[in-house]
Amino acid sequence: MYFVVFATDRPGMQALRDEIRPAHRHYLRHSGHPVTVCLGGPTHRNSDRMMNGTLLVVEADTLAQVQAFVHQD
């Protein structure tokens, strides 16, 4: 089944986002988890186009697998 994950950062998280983004991207590609990321990328604020979240389309057998995948990221 396909699932959409839409996650928005809390305000003031840009510095942390910048710091952990390489590890986040690696996890999405190489987690060894039974979830396959089909499509993904950052979302942006309209006001200044700064990254403020993530949108993923994933494939998994169950919602529980997706929830665990997101929780472990």
PDB file of N, H, CA, C and O in Angstrom:
ATOM      1  N   MET A   1       0.839  -1.170   0.000  1.00  0.00           N
ATOM      2  CA  MET A   1       0.000   0.000   0.000  1.00  0.00           C
ATOM      3  C   MET A   1       0.888   1.239   0.000  1.00  0.00           C
ATOM      4  O   MET A   1       2.029   1.217   0.462  1.00  0.00           O
ATOM      5  N   TYR A   2       0.331   2.303  -0.527  1.00  0.00           N
ATOM      6  H   TYR A   2      -0.596   2.321  -0.902  1.00  0.00           H
ATOM      7  CA  TYR A   2       1.041   3.581  -0.520  1.00  0.00           C
ATOM      8  C   TYR A   2       0.488   4.474   0.580  1.00  0.00           C
ATOM      9  O   TYR A   2      -0.709   4.464   0.867  1.00  0.00           O
ATOM     10  N   PHE A   3       1.382   5.246   1.189  1.00  0.00           N
ATOM     11  H   PHE A   3       2.355   5.254   0.956  1.00  0.00           H
ATOM     12  CA  PHE A   3       1.026   6.172   2.257  1.00  0.00           C
ATOM     13  C   PHE A   3       1.710   7.509   1.983  1.00  0.00           C
ATOM     14  O   PHE A   3       2.771   7.558   1.362  1.00  0.00           O
ATOM     15  N   VAL A   4       1.099   8.575   2.446  1.00  0.00           N
ATOM     16  H   VAL A   4       0.236   8.535   2.951  1.00  0.00           H
ATOM     17  CA  VAL A   4       1.699   9.904   2.361  1.00  0.00           C
ATOM     18  C   VAL A   4       2.048  10.357   3.772  1.00  0.00           C
ATOM     19  O   VAL A   4       1.223  10.287   4.683  1.00  0.00           O
ATOM     20  N   VAL A   5       3.270  10.816   3.935  1.00  0.00           N
ATOM     21  H   VAL A   5       3.940  10.872   3.195  1.00  0.00           H
ATOM     22  CA  VAL A   5       3.727  11.373   5.214  1.00  0.00           C
ATOM     23  C   VAL A   5       3.952  12.859   4.984  1.00  0.00           C
ATOM     24  O   VAL A   5       4.756  13.251   4.139  1.00  0.00           O
ATOM     25  N   PHE A   6       3.241  13.676   5.737  1.00  0.00           N
ATOM     26  H   PHE A   6       2.588  13.357   6.424  1.00  0.00           H
ATOM     27  CA  PHE A   6       3.390  15.125   5.655  1.00  0.00           C
ATOM     28  C   PHE A   6       3.741  15.616   7.042  1.00  0.00           C
ATOM     29  O   PHE A   6       2.913  15.563   7.951  1.00  0.00           O
ATOM     30  N   ALA A   7       4.964  16.093   7.213  1.00  0.00           N
ATOM     31  H   ALA A   7       5.637  16.136   6.475  1.00  0.00           H
ATOM     32  CA  ALA A   7       5.452  16.527   8.522  1.00  0.00           C
ATOM     33  C   ALA A   7       5.915  17.974   8.433  1.00  0.00           C
ATOM     34  O   ALA A   7       6.692  18.331   7.547  1.00  0.00           O
ATOM     35  N   THR A   8       5.444  18.792   9.342  1.00  0.00           N
ATOM     36  H   THR A   8       4.814  18.502  10.062  1.00  0.00           H
ATOM     37  CA  THR A   8       5.828  20.204   9.380  1.00  0.00           C
ATOM     38  C   THR A   8       6.700  20.456  10.600  1.00  0.00           C
ATOM     39  O   THR A   8       6.366  20.037  11.708  1.00  0.00           O
ATOM     40  N   ASP A   9       7.820  21.143  10.392  1.00  0.00           N
ATOM     41  H   ASP A   9       8.091  21.484   9.492  1.00  0.00           H
ATOM     42  CA  ASP A   9       8.726  21.472  11.487  1.00  0.00           C
ATOM     43  C   ASP A   9       8.076  22.458  12.455  1.00  0.00           C
ATOM     44  O   ASP A   9       7.235  23.273  12.077  1.00  0.00           O
ATOM     45  N   ARG A  10       8.491  22.356  13.707  1.00  0.00           N
ATOM     46  H   ARG A  10       9.174  21.694  14.015  1.00  0.00           H
ATOM     47  CA  ARG A  10       8.100  23.382  14.681  1.00  0.00           C
ATOM     48  C   ARG A  10       8.844  24.672  14.338  1.00  0.00           C
ATOM     49  O   ARG A  10       9.929  24.616  13.759  1.00  0.00           O
ATOM     50  N   PRO A  11       8.287  25.822  14.679  1.00  0.00           N
ATOM     51  CA  PRO A  11       8.992  27.090  14.418  1.00  0.00           C
ATOM     52  C   PRO A  11      10.372  27.109  15.073  1.00  0.00           C
ATOM     53  O   PRO A  11      10.569  26.537  16.145  1.00  0.00           O
ATOM     54  N   GLY A  12      11.310  27.764  14.425  1.00  0.00           N
ATOM     55  H   GLY A  12      11.150  28.229  13.554  1.00  0.00           H
ATOM     56  CA  GLY A  12      12.648  27.934  14.979  1.00  0.00           C
ATOM     57  C   GLY A  12      13.546  26.719  14.832  1.00  0.00           C
ATOM     58  O   GLY A  12      14.555  26.620  15.530  1.00  0.00           O
ATOM     59  N   MET A  13      13.210  25.790  13.943  1.00  0.00           N
ATOM     60  H   MET A  13      12.390  25.871  13.375  1.00  0.00           H
ATOM     61  CA  MET A  13      13.972  24.555  13.814  1.00  0.00           C
ATOM     62  C   MET A  13      14.935  24.540  12.619  1.00  0.00           C
ATOM     63  O   MET A  13      15.531  23.502  12.331  1.00  0.00           O
ATOM     64  N   GLN A  14      15.096  25.666  11.922  1.00  0.00           N
ATOM     65  H   GLN A  14      14.612  26.509  12.156  1.00  0.00           H
ATOM     66  CA  GLN A  14      15.903  25.678  10.704  1.00  0.00           C
ATOM     67  C   GLN A  14      17.347  25.248  10.951  1.00  0.00           C
ATOM     68  O   GLN A  14      17.898  24.485  10.158  1.00  0.00           O
ATOM     69  N   ALA A  15      17.967  25.716  12.021  1.00  0.00           N
ATOM     70  H   ALA A  15      17.519  26.337  12.665  1.00  0.00           H
ATOM     71  CA  ALA A  15      19.359  25.339  12.293  1.00  0.00           C
ATOM     72  C   ALA A  15      19.475  23.836  12.549  1.00  0.00           C
ATOM     73  O   ALA A  15      20.393  23.190  12.043  1.00  0.00           O
ATOM     74  N   LEU A  16      18.556  23.284  13.326  1.00  0.00           N
ATOM     75  H   LEU A  16      17.811  23.809  13.737  1.00  0.00           H
ATOM     76  CA  LEU A  16      18.571  21.844  13.577  1.00  0.00           C
ATOM     77  C   LEU A  16      18.294  21.079  12.294  1.00  0.00           C
ATOM     78  O   LEU A  16      18.939  20.063  12.034  1.00  0.00           O
ATOM     79  N   ARG A  17      17.348  21.545  11.489  1.00  0.00           N
ATOM     80  H   ARG A  17      16.825  22.371  11.700  1.00  0.00           H
ATOM     81  CA  ARG A  17      17.045  20.898  10.197  1.00  0.00           C
ATOM     82  C   ARG A  17      18.302  20.836   9.331  1.00  0.00           C
ATOM     83  O   ARG A  17      18.612  19.794   8.754  1.00  0.00           O
ATOM     84  N   ASP A  18      19.019  21.949   9.244  1.00  0.00           N
ATOM     85  H   ASP A  18      18.766  22.795   9.712  1.00  0.00           H
ATOM     86  CA  ASP A  18      20.232  21.996   8.435  1.00  0.00           C
ATOM     87  C   ASP A  18      21.280  21.007   8.947  1.00  0.00           C
ATOM     88  O   ASP A  18      21.987  20.374   8.163  1.00  0.00           O
ATOM     89  N   GLU A  19      21.367  20.886  10.265  1.00  0.00           N
ATOM     90  H   GLU A  19      20.793  21.401  10.902  1.00  0.00           H
ATOM     91  CA  GLU A  19      22.364  20.011  10.889  1.00  0.00           C
ATOM     92  C   GLU A  19      22.057  18.529  10.633  1.00  0.00           C
ATOM     93  O   GLU A  19      22.966  17.755  10.334  1.00  0.00           O
ATOM     94  N   ILE A  20      20.804  18.137  10.748  1.00  0.00           N
ATOM     95  H   ILE A  20      20.066  18.765  10.991  1.00  0.00           H
ATOM     96  CA  ILE A  20      20.473  16.714  10.664  1.00  0.00           C
ATOM     97  C   ILE A  20      20.022  16.258   9.272  1.00  0.00           C
ATOM     98  O   ILE A  20      19.780  15.069   9.062  1.00  0.00           O
ATOM     99  N   ARG A  21      19.909  17.171   8.339  1.00  0.00           N
ATOM    100  H   ARG A  21      20.106  18.137   8.509  1.00  0.00           H
ATOM    101  CA  ARG A  21      19.399  16.809   7.012  1.00  0.00           C
ATOM    102  C   ARG A  21      20.210  15.706   6.326  1.00  0.00           C
ATOM    103  O   ARG A  21      19.605  14.801   5.751  1.00  0.00           O
ATOM    104  N   PRO A  22      21.549  15.732   6.354  1.00  0.00           N
ATOM    105  CA  PRO A  22      22.289  14.629   5.718  1.00  0.00           C
ATOM    106  C   PRO A  22      21.954  13.258   6.331  1.00  0.00           C
ATOM    107  O   PRO A  22      21.784  12.282   5.601  1.00  0.00           O
ATOM    108  N   ALA A  23      21.862  13.184   7.646  1.00  0.00           N
ATOM    109  H   ALA A  23      22.000  13.977   8.239  1.00  0.00           H
ATOM    110  CA  ALA A  23      21.522  11.915   8.305  1.00  0.00           C
ATOM    111  C   ALA A  23      20.084  11.509   7.977  1.00  0.00           C
ATOM    112  O   ALA A  23      19.806  10.325   7.780  1.00  0.00           O
ATOM    113  N   HIS A  24      19.173  12.474   7.915  1.00  0.00           N
ATOM    114  H   HIS A  24      19.399  13.435   8.075  1.00  0.00           H
ATOM    115  CA  HIS A  24      17.778  12.214   7.564  1.00  0.00           C
ATOM    116  C   HIS A  24      17.694  11.626   6.155  1.00  0.00           C
ATOM    117  O   HIS A  24      16.997  10.634   5.940  1.00  0.00           O
ATOM    118  N   ARG A  25      18.385  12.219   5.215  1.00  0.00           N
ATOM    119  H   ARG A  25      18.951  13.025   5.390  1.00  0.00           H
ATOM    120  CA  ARG A  25      18.350  11.734   3.828  1.00  0.00           C
ATOM    121  C   ARG A  25      18.956  10.341   3.723  1.00  0.00           C
ATOM    122  O   ARG A  25      18.452   9.503   2.976  1.00  0.00           O
ATOM    123  N   HIS A  26      20.032  10.085   4.463  1.00  0.00           N
ATOM    124  H   HIS A  26      20.442  10.766   5.070  1.00  0.00           H
ATOM    125  CA  HIS A  26      20.629   8.756   4.466  1.00  0.00           C
ATOM    126  C   HIS A  26      19.643   7.731   5.022  1.00  0.00           C
ATOM    127  O   HIS A  26      19.492   6.649   4.457  1.00  0.00           O
ATOM    128  N   TYR A  27      18.977   8.061   6.116  1.00  0.00           N
ATOM    129  H   TYR A  27      19.100   8.940   6.576  1.00  0.00           H
ATOM    130  CA  TYR A  27      18.004   7.160   6.728  1.00  0.00           C
ATOM    131  C   TYR A  27      16.893   6.812   5.735  1.00  0.00           C
ATOM    132  O   TYR A  27      16.500   5.650   5.630  1.00  0.00           O
ATOM    133  N   LEU A  28      16.388   7.802   5.013  1.00  0.00           N
ATOM    134  H   LEU A  28      16.707   8.746   5.099  1.00  0.00           H
ATOM    135  CA  LEU A  28      15.309   7.559   4.060  1.00  0.00           C
ATOM    136  C   LEU A  28      15.724   6.574   2.978  1.00  0.00           C
ATOM    137  O   LEU A  28      14.897   5.810   2.479  1.00  0.00           O
ATOM    138  N   ARG A  29      16.993   6.589   2.618  1.00  0.00           N
ATOM    139  H   ARG A  29      17.665   7.210   3.024  1.00  0.00           H
ATOM    140  CA  ARG A  29      17.475   5.729   1.525  1.00  0.00           C
ATOM    141  C   ARG A  29      18.016   4.382   1.996  1.00  0.00           C
ATOM    142  O   ARG A  29      17.956   3.401   1.255  1.00  0.00           O
ATOM    143  N   HIS A  30      18.546   4.324   3.225  1.00  0.00           N
ATOM    144  H   HIS A  30      18.595   5.122   3.827  1.00  0.00           H
ATOM    145  CA  HIS A  30      19.300   3.145   3.652  1.00  0.00           C
ATOM    146  C   HIS A  30      18.942   2.671   5.054  1.00  0.00           C
ATOM    147  O   HIS A  30      19.828   2.274   5.812  1.00  0.00           O
ATOM    148  N   SER A  31      17.675   2.705   5.411  1.00  0.00           N
ATOM    149  H   SER A  31      16.956   3.028   4.796  1.00  0.00           H
ATOM    150  CA  SER A  31      17.316   2.382   6.784  1.00  0.00           C
ATOM    151  C   SER A  31      17.242   0.890   7.057  1.00  0.00           C
ATOM    152  O   SER A  31      17.306   0.483   8.217  1.00  0.00           O
ATOM    153  N   GLY A  32      17.108   0.048   6.013  1.00  0.00           N
ATOM    154  H   GLY A  32      17.056   0.379   5.071  1.00  0.00           H
ATOM    155  CA  GLY A  32      16.921  -1.376   6.240  1.00  0.00           C
ATOM    156  C   GLY A  32      15.527  -1.690   6.766  1.00  0.00           C
ATOM    157  O   GLY A  32      15.264  -2.817   7.187  1.00  0.00           O
ATOM    158  N   HIS A  33      14.652  -0.729   6.747  1.00  0.00           N
ATOM    159  H   HIS A  33      14.865   0.186   6.405  1.00  0.00           H
ATOM    160  CA  HIS A  33      13.283  -0.862   7.233  1.00  0.00           C
ATOM    161  C   HIS A  33      12.389  -1.362   6.104  1.00  0.00           C
ATOM    162  O   HIS A  33      12.705  -1.134   4.936  1.00  0.00           O
ATOM    163  N   PRO A  34      11.275  -2.042   6.415  1.00  0.00           N
ATOM    164  CA  PRO A  34      10.396  -2.554   5.361  1.00  0.00           C
ATOM    165  C   PRO A  34       9.513  -1.485   4.708  1.00  0.00           C
ATOM    166  O   PRO A  34       8.431  -1.790   4.204  1.00  0.00           O
ATOM    167  N   VAL A  35       9.970  -0.258   4.719  1.00  0.00           N
ATOM    168  H   VAL A  35      10.849  -0.011   5.128  1.00  0.00           H
ATOM    169  CA  VAL A  35       9.247   0.851   4.083  1.00  0.00           C
ATOM    170  C   VAL A  35      10.124   1.353   2.939  1.00  0.00           C
ATOM    171  O   VAL A  35      11.321   1.578   3.117  1.00  0.00           O
ATOM    172  N   THR A  36       9.524   1.524   1.777  1.00  0.00           N
ATOM    173  H   THR A  36       8.552   1.342   1.633  1.00  0.00           H
ATOM    174  CA  THR A  36      10.238   2.044   0.627  1.00  0.00           C
ATOM    175  C   THR A  36       9.779   3.467   0.351  1.00  0.00           C
ATOM    176  O   THR A  36       8.585   3.718   0.184  1.00  0.00           O
ATOM    177  N   VAL A  37      10.721   4.393   0.302  1.00  0.00           N
ATOM    178  H   VAL A  37      11.691   4.189   0.437  1.00  0.00           H
ATOM    179  CA  VAL A  37      10.397   5.774  -0.047  1.00  0.00           C
ATOM    180  C   VAL A  37      10.328   5.853  -1.569  1.00  0.00           C
ATOM    181  O   VAL A  37      11.321   5.617  -2.257  1.00  0.00           O
ATOM    182  N   CYS A  38       9.158   6.184  -2.081  1.00  0.00           N
ATOM    183  H   CYS A  38       8.352   6.376  -1.522  1.00  0.00           H
ATOM    184  CA  CYS A  38       8.953   6.289  -3.530  1.00  0.00           C
ATOM    185  C   CYS A  38       9.217   7.696  -4.032  1.00  0.00           C
ATOM    186  O   CYS A  38       9.709   7.889  -5.144  1.00  0.00           O
ATOM    187  N   LEU A  39       8.891   8.661  -3.215  1.00  0.00           N
ATOM    188  H   LEU A  39       8.491   8.503  -2.312  1.00  0.00           H
ATOM    189  CA  LEU A  39       9.021  10.065  -3.596  1.00  0.00           C
ATOM    190  C   LEU A  39       9.138  10.873  -2.317  1.00  0.00           C
ATOM    191  O   LEU A  39       8.455  10.584  -1.334  1.00  0.00           O
ATOM    192  N   GLY A  40       9.988  11.872  -2.321  1.00  0.00           N
ATOM    193  H   GLY A  40      10.543  12.106  -3.120  1.00  0.00           H
ATOM    194  CA  GLY A  40      10.107  12.685  -1.124  1.00  0.00           C
ATOM    195  C   GLY A  40      10.827  13.982  -1.393  1.00  0.00           C
ATOM    196  O   GLY A  40      11.572  14.117  -2.364  1.00  0.00           O
ATOM    197  N   GLY A  41      10.591  14.931  -0.516  1.00  0.00           N
ATOM    198  H   GLY A  41       9.986  14.822   0.273  1.00  0.00           H
ATOM    199  CA  GLY A  41      11.271  16.201  -0.622  1.00  0.00           C
ATOM    200  C   GLY A  41      10.802  17.150   0.453  1.00  0.00           C
ATOM    201  O   GLY A  41       9.858  16.857   1.186  1.00  0.00           O
ATOM    202  N   PRO A  42      11.467  18.295   0.548  1.00  0.00           N
ATOM    203  CA  PRO A  42      11.101  19.272   1.566  1.00  0.00           C
ATOM    204  C   PRO A  42       9.865  20.066   1.149  1.00  0.00           C
ATOM    205  O   PRO A  42       9.579  20.220  -0.039  1.00  0.00           O
ATOM    206  N   THR A  43       9.151  20.558   2.132  1.00  0.00           N
ATOM    207  H   THR A  43       9.383  20.433   3.096  1.00  0.00           H
ATOM    208  CA  THR A  43       8.106  21.545   1.899  1.00  0.00           C
ATOM    209  C   THR A  43       8.693  22.902   2.250  1.00  0.00           C
ATOM    210  O   THR A  43       9.704  22.986   2.947  1.00  0.00           O
ATOM    211  N   HIS A  44       8.058  23.965   1.766  1.00  0.00           N
ATOM    212  H   HIS A  44       7.236  23.896   1.199  1.00  0.00           H
ATOM    213  CA  HIS A  44       8.578  25.324   1.955  1.00  0.00           C
ATOM    214  C   HIS A  44       7.496  26.269   2.438  1.00  0.00           C
ATOM    215  O   HIS A  44       6.316  26.119   2.119  1.00  0.00           O
ATOM    216  N   ARG A  45       7.934  27.247   3.217  1.00  0.00           N
ATOM    217  H   ARG A  45       8.893  27.368   3.476  1.00  0.00           H
ATOM    218  CA  ARG A  45       7.025  28.321   3.622  1.00  0.00           C
ATOM    219  C   ARG A  45       6.756  29.194   2.409  1.00  0.00           C
ATOM    220  O   ARG A  45       7.651  29.415   1.592  1.00  0.00           O
ATOM    221  N   ASN A  46       5.538  29.691   2.284  1.00  0.00           N
ATOM    222  H   ASN A  46       4.812  29.512   2.947  1.00  0.00           H
ATOM    223  CA  ASN A  46       5.208  30.581   1.170  1.00  0.00           C
ATOM    224  C   ASN A  46       5.921  31.922   1.283  1.00  0.00           C
ATOM    225  O   ASN A  46       6.299  32.512   0.271  1.00  0.00           O
ATOM    226  N   SER A  47       6.105  32.400   2.498  1.00  0.00           N
ATOM    227  H   SER A  47       5.798  31.921   3.320  1.00  0.00           H
ATOM    228  CA  SER A  47       6.619  33.756   2.691  1.00  0.00           C
ATOM    229  C   SER A  47       8.055  33.942   2.209  1.00  0.00           C
ATOM    230  O   SER A  47       8.383  34.978   1.632  1.00  0.00           O
ATOM    231  N   ASP A  48       8.920  32.944   2.441  1.00  0.00           N
ATOM    232  H   ASP A  48       8.654  32.102   2.910  1.00  0.00           H
ATOM    233  CA  ASP A  48      10.333  33.130   2.097  1.00  0.00           C
ATOM    234  C   ASP A  48      10.975  31.890   1.476  1.00  0.00           C
ATOM    235  O   ASP A  48      12.189  31.852   1.275  1.00  0.00           O
ATOM    236  N   ARG A  49      10.175  30.894   1.177  1.00  0.00           N
ATOM    237  H   ARG A  49       9.189  30.925   1.340  1.00  0.00           H
ATOM    238  CA  ARG A  49      10.629  29.663   0.530  1.00  0.00           C
ATOM    239  C   ARG A  49      11.642  28.867   1.353  1.00  0.00           C
ATOM    240  O   ARG A  49      12.368  28.044   0.796  1.00  0.00           O
ATOM    241  N   MET A  50      11.705  29.097   2.670  1.00  0.00           N
ATOM    242  H   MET A  50      11.116  29.766   3.122  1.00  0.00           H
ATOM    243  CA  MET A  50      12.574  28.310   3.544  1.00  0.00           C
ATOM    244  C   MET A  50      11.939  26.936   3.765  1.00  0.00           C
ATOM    245  O   MET A  50      10.717  26.816   3.860  1.00  0.00           O
ATOM    246  N   MET A  51      12.788  25.889   3.847  1.00  0.00           N
ATOM    247  H   MET A  51      13.781  25.986   3.769  1.00  0.00           H
ATOM    248  CA  MET A  51      12.276  24.551   4.135  1.00  0.00           C
ATOM    249  C   MET A  51      11.597  24.557   5.503  1.00  0.00           C
ATOM    250  O   MET A  51      12.111  25.138   6.459  1.00  0.00           O
ATOM    251  N   ASN A  52      10.449  23.912   5.583  1.00  0.00           N
ATOM    252  H   ASN A  52      10.031  23.441   4.806  1.00  0.00           H
ATOM    253  CA  ASN A  52       9.748  23.864   6.863  1.00  0.00           C
ATOM    254  C   ASN A  52       9.102  22.513   7.138  1.00  0.00           C
ATOM    255  O   ASN A  52       8.282  22.399   8.050  1.00  0.00           O
ATOM    256  N   GLY A  53       9.452  21.497   6.374  1.00  0.00           N
ATOM    257  H   GLY A  53      10.118  21.590   5.634  1.00  0.00           H
ATOM    258  CA  GLY A  53       8.865  20.186   6.608  1.00  0.00           C
ATOM    259  C   GLY A  53       9.255  19.205   5.527  1.00  0.00           C
ATOM    260  O   GLY A  53      10.143  19.460   4.714  1.00  0.00           O
ATOM    261  N   THR A  54       8.566  18.073   5.536  1.00  0.00           N
ATOM    262  H   THR A  54       7.844  17.865   6.197  1.00  0.00           H
ATOM    263  CA  THR A  54       8.864  16.983   4.619  1.00  0.00           C
ATOM    264  C   THR A  54       7.573  16.384   4.092  1.00  0.00           C
ATOM    265  O   THR A  54       6.587  16.262   4.817  1.00  0.00           O
ATOM    266  N   LEU A  55       7.593  16.014   2.826  1.00  0.00           N
ATOM    267  H   LEU A  55       8.395  16.113   2.237  1.00  0.00           H
ATOM    268  CA  LEU A  55       6.498  15.276   2.215  1.00  0.00           C
ATOM    269  C   LEU A  55       7.091  14.012   1.607  1.00  0.00           C
ATOM    270  O   LEU A  55       8.010  14.079   0.791  1.00  0.00           O
ATOM    271  N   LEU A  56       6.557  12.849   2.011  1.00  0.00           N
ATOM    272  H   LEU A  56       5.810  12.795   2.674  1.00  0.00           H
ATOM    273  CA  LEU A  56       7.033  11.568   1.500  1.00  0.00           C
ATOM    274  C   LEU A  56       5.857  10.755   0.978  1.00  0.00           C
ATOM    275  O   LEU A  56       4.770  10.788   1.553  1.00  0.00           O
ATOM    276  N   VAL A  57       6.072  10.038  -0.096  1.00  0.00           N
ATOM    277  H   VAL A  57       6.956  10.012  -0.563  1.00  0.00           H
ATOM    278  CA  VAL A  57       5.168   8.990  -0.534  1.00  0.00           C
ATOM    279  C   VAL A  57       5.944   7.694  -0.324  1.00  0.00           C
ATOM    280  O   VAL A  57       7.019   7.505  -0.894  1.00  0.00           O
ATOM    281  N   VAL A  58       5.394   6.808   0.495  1.00  0.00           N
ATOM    282  H   VAL A  58       4.521   6.962   0.958  1.00  0.00           H
ATOM    283  CA  VAL A  58       6.091   5.576   0.845  1.00  0.00           C
ATOM    284  C   VAL A  58       5.214   4.372   0.530  1.00  0.00           C
ATOM    285  O   VAL A  58       3.994   4.480   0.412  1.00  0.00           O
ATOM    286  N   GLU A  59       5.862   3.236   0.400  1.00  0.00           N
ATOM    287  H   GLU A  59       6.854   3.149   0.495  1.00  0.00           H
ATOM    288  CA  GLU A  59       5.152   1.978   0.204  1.00  0.00           C
ATOM    289  C   GLU A  59       5.498   1.058   1.372  1.00  0.00           C
ATOM    290  O   GLU A  59       6.665   0.901   1.729  1.00  0.00           O
ATOM    291  N   ALA A  60       4.473   0.459   1.956  1.00  0.00           N
ATOM    292  H   ALA A  60       3.525   0.587   1.666  1.00  0.00           H
ATOM    293  CA  ALA A  60       4.656  -0.442   3.086  1.00  0.00           C
ATOM    294  C   ALA A  60       3.449  -1.368   3.171  1.00  0.00           C
ATOM    295  O   ALA A  60       2.419  -1.130   2.539  1.00  0.00           O
ATOM    296  N   ASP A  61       3.592  -2.413   3.953  1.00  0.00           N
ATOM    297  H   ASP A  61       4.428  -2.606   4.467  1.00  0.00           H
ATOM    298  CA  ASP A  61       2.481  -3.352   4.133  1.00  0.00           C
ATOM    299  C   ASP A  61       1.431  -2.828   5.100  1.00  0.00           C
ATOM    300  O   ASP A  61       0.241  -3.100   4.945  1.00  0.00           O
ATOM    301  N   THR A  62       1.885  -2.063   6.111  1.00  0.00           N
ATOM    302  H   THR A  62       2.852  -1.842   6.237  1.00  0.00           H
ATOM    303  CA  THR A  62       0.941  -1.607   7.141  1.00  0.00           C
ATOM    304  C   THR A  62       1.244  -0.167   7.563  1.00  0.00           C
ATOM    305  O   THR A  62       2.360   0.330   7.405  1.00  0.00           O
ATOM    306  N   LEU A  63       0.225   0.473   8.097  1.00  0.00           N
ATOM    307  H   LEU A  63      -0.681   0.069   8.225  1.00  0.00           H
ATOM    308  CA  LEU A  63       0.406   1.802   8.665  1.00  0.00           C
ATOM    309  C   LEU A  63       1.373   1.755   9.844  1.00  0.00           C
ATOM    310  O   LEU A  63       2.151   2.689  10.039  1.00  0.00           O
ATOM    311  N   ALA A  64       1.335   0.692  10.623  1.00  0.00           N
ATOM    312  H   ALA A  64       0.703  -0.066  10.465  1.00  0.00           H
ATOM    313  CA  ALA A  64       2.245   0.561  11.772  1.00  0.00           C
ATOM    314  C   ALA A  64       3.705   0.602  11.320  1.00  0.00           C
ATOM    315  O   ALA A  64       4.539   1.196  12.003  1.00  0.00           O
ATOM    316  N   GLN A  65       4.026  -0.013  10.189  1.00  0.00           N
ATOM    317  H   GLN A  65       3.348  -0.496   9.634  1.00  0.00           H
ATOM    318  CA  GLN A  65       5.390   0.042   9.669  1.00  0.00           C
ATOM    319  C   GLN A  65       5.784   1.473   9.328  1.00  0.00           C
ATOM    320  O   GLN A  65       6.904   1.894   9.617  1.00  0.00           O
ATOM    321  N   VAL A  66       4.878   2.216   8.722  1.00  0.00           N
ATOM    322  H   VAL A  66       3.968   1.874   8.488  1.00  0.00           H
ATOM    323  CA  VAL A  66       5.149   3.610   8.361  1.00  0.00           C
ATOM    324  C   VAL A  66       5.350   4.440   9.625  1.00  0.00           C
ATOM    325  O   VAL A  66       6.274   5.251   9.697  1.00  0.00           O
ATOM    326  N   GLN A  67       4.498   4.243  10.610  1.00  0.00           N
ATOM    327  H   GLN A  67       3.748   3.584  10.552  1.00  0.00           H
ATOM    328  CA  GLN A  67       4.616   4.995  11.853  1.00  0.00           C
ATOM    329  C   GLN A  67       5.950   4.713  12.545  1.00  0.00           C
ATOM    330  O   GLN A  67       6.582   5.630  13.068  1.00  0.00           O
ATOM    331  N   ALA A  68       6.375   3.468  12.549  1.00  0.00           N
ATOM    332  H   ALA A  68       5.862   2.722  12.124  1.00  0.00           H
ATOM    333  CA  ALA A  68       7.667   3.122  13.153  1.00  0.00           C
ATOM    334  C   ALA A  68       8.821   3.743  12.364  1.00  0.00           C
ATOM    335  O   ALA A  68       9.781   4.242  12.952  1.00  0.00           O
ATOM    336  N   PHE A  69       8.726   3.713  11.051  1.00  0.00           N
ATOM    337  H   PHE A  69       7.947   3.308  10.574  1.00  0.00           H
ATOM    338  CA  PHE A  69       9.733   4.311  10.167  1.00  0.00           C
ATOM    339  C   PHE A  69       9.894   5.792  10.457  1.00  0.00           C
ATOM    340  O   PHE A  69      11.015   6.284  10.588  1.00  0.00           O
ATOM    341  N   VAL A  70       8.785   6.503  10.558  1.00  0.00           N
ATOM    342  H   VAL A  70       7.874   6.103  10.452  1.00  0.00           H
ATOM    343  CA  VAL A  70       8.818   7.941  10.822  1.00  0.00           C
ATOM    344  C   VAL A  70       9.332   8.210  12.228  1.00  0.00           C
ATOM    345  O   VAL A  70      10.131   9.124  12.430  1.00  0.00           O
ATOM    346  N   HIS A  71       8.888   7.436  13.189  1.00  0.00           N
ATOM    347  H   HIS A  71       8.239   6.694  13.025  1.00  0.00           H
ATOM    348  CA  HIS A  71       9.311   7.627  14.588  1.00  0.00           C
ATOM    349  C   HIS A  71      10.825   7.436  14.750  1.00  0.00           C
ATOM    350  O   HIS A  71      11.454   8.124  15.554  1.00  0.00           O
ATOM    351  N   GLN A  72      11.402   6.512  13.995  1.00  0.00           N
ATOM    352  H   GLN A  72      10.891   5.953  13.342  1.00  0.00           H
ATOM    353  CA  GLN A  72      12.831   6.210  14.119  1.00  0.00           C
ATOM    354  C   GLN A  72      13.722   7.215  13.377  1.00  0.00           C
ATOM    355  O   GLN A  72      14.940   7.220  13.555  1.00  0.00           O
ATOM    356  N   ASP A  73      13.111   8.061  12.548  1.00  0.00           N
ATOM    357  H   ASP A  73      12.121   8.058  12.403  1.00  0.00           H
ATOM    358  CA  ASP A  73      13.894   9.020  11.768  1.00  0.00           C
ATOM    359  C   ASP A  73      14.397  10.130  12.658  1.00  0.00           C
ATOM    360  O   ASP A  73      15.080  11.039  12.185  1.00  0.00           O
TER     361      ASP A  73
END
